[in-house]
Amino acid sequence: MRSLVRSSVAVFGAGALTLLPSIAIAAENNLKSNDFVGISFWLISMALVASTVFFFIERDRVNAKWKTSLTVSGLVTLVAAVHYFYMRDVWVTTGETPTVYRYIDWLITVPLLMVEFFLILAAITKVPTGVFWRLLVGTTLMLVFGYLGEAKYIPANIGFFVGTFFWLVVLWEIFKGEASRISSAEASPAVQSAFKLMRNIVTFGWAIYPIGYYLGYMSSGGVDANTLNIIYNLADVLNKIAFGLIIWHVAVTESEA
Ligand SMILES: *C/C=C(C)/C=C/C=C(C)/C=C/C1=C(C)CCCC1(C)C
């Protein structure tokens, strides 16, 4: 009961904080009924707030060793929700792509998502810290080069190729490296199936971003800013909310087993 009160206070405090910046701006610049990018920013920001509340409250249902995984899922959606409020306002007010907010969001949430692989394995066995560092550093460098390319500090194609190289480093770790070996040798069936699902999200769900980047910056018949933002937004639903739900599911299954 006490922890329920504690997590509810945290959730509502966080929710109130995230809402503050946007109330003022949104009141002056109304969302237009045909601004589908703006509408997608709005819908997804609400879904992220709801997911945050859900993950934090559901922590009470799972065993101690699974709580950190749910905390991290909730942090991912909380950080993303706050950035979505800002991105929505930039978009609705100026019609410009909020690249810098997008990347600050990714820079925090993507390494956290990666750490989830380490955490679900660490909940069941001893995992060398090298696994943690390879996942963390690989994703960070992937994003740094993507940002340098999108913000035009380096040519778009160099940002793309170097960023993709580091994504492949991460994929190698979870398909062929130590993380993968530990999962198949030591994990329970529920953890193994969560690991595989998460791995597929990092392959197919994450592929949506470099495809969007390629279409937005590198191909001549590519897509406009509207389409690129919609692509990134929908990808976030899969890669942040659905990914968190997979972890929630394995945490509940293992706790009740
Ligand atoms: C919640 C946000 C997520 C999961 C964002 C993931 C972003 C990527 C997987 C971005 C990948 C990119 C490359 C592989 C190449 C360079 C360009 C990027 C940064 C778009």
The ligand as a MOL file (V3000), in Angstrom:
LIG
                    3D

  0  0  0     0  0            999 V3000
M  V30 BEGIN CTAB
M  V30 COUNTS 20 20 0 0 0
M  V30 BEGIN ATOM
M  V30 1 C 12.6270 5.7520 -29.0350 0
M  V30 2 C 13.4790 6.0270 -30.1120 0
M  V30 3 C 14.2170 5.0960 -30.7980 0
M  V30 4 C 14.1300 3.6390 -30.4990 0
M  V30 5 C 15.0690 5.5930 -31.8320 0
M  V30 6 C 15.8980 4.8420 -32.5600 0
M  V30 7 C 16.7030 5.4350 -33.5590 0
M  V30 8 C 17.4950 4.7510 -34.4500 0
M  V30 9 C 17.5830 3.2640 -34.4540 0
M  V30 10 C 18.2310 5.5290 -35.4140 0
M  V30 11 C 19.0660 5.0020 -36.3320 0
M  V30 12 C 19.8790 5.7150 -37.3390 0
M  V30 13 C 20.7670 4.9370 -38.0640 0
M  V30 14 C 20.8640 3.4550 -37.9280 0
M  V30 15 C 21.7020 5.5420 -39.0760 0
M  V30 16 C 21.8930 7.0200 -38.8900 0
M  V30 17 C 20.6030 7.7040 -38.7430 0
M  V30 18 C 19.7670 7.2190 -37.5560 0
M  V30 19 C 20.2700 7.9610 -36.3160 0
M  V30 20 C 18.3490 7.6500 -37.8830 0
M  V30 END ATOM
M  V30 BEGIN BOND
M  V30 1 1 1 2
M  V30 2 2 2 3
M  V30 3 1 3 4
M  V30 4 1 3 5
M  V30 5 2 5 6
M  V30 6 1 6 7
M  V30 7 2 7 8
M  V30 8 1 8 9
M  V30 9 1 8 10
M  V30 10 2 10 11
M  V30 11 1 11 12
M  V30 12 2 12 13
M  V30 13 1 12 18
M  V30 14 1 13 14
M  V30 15 1 13 15
M  V30 16 1 15 16
M  V30 17 1 16 17
M  V30 18 1 17 18
M  V30 19 1 18 19
M  V30 20 1 18 20
M  V30 END BOND
M  V30 END CTAB
M  END
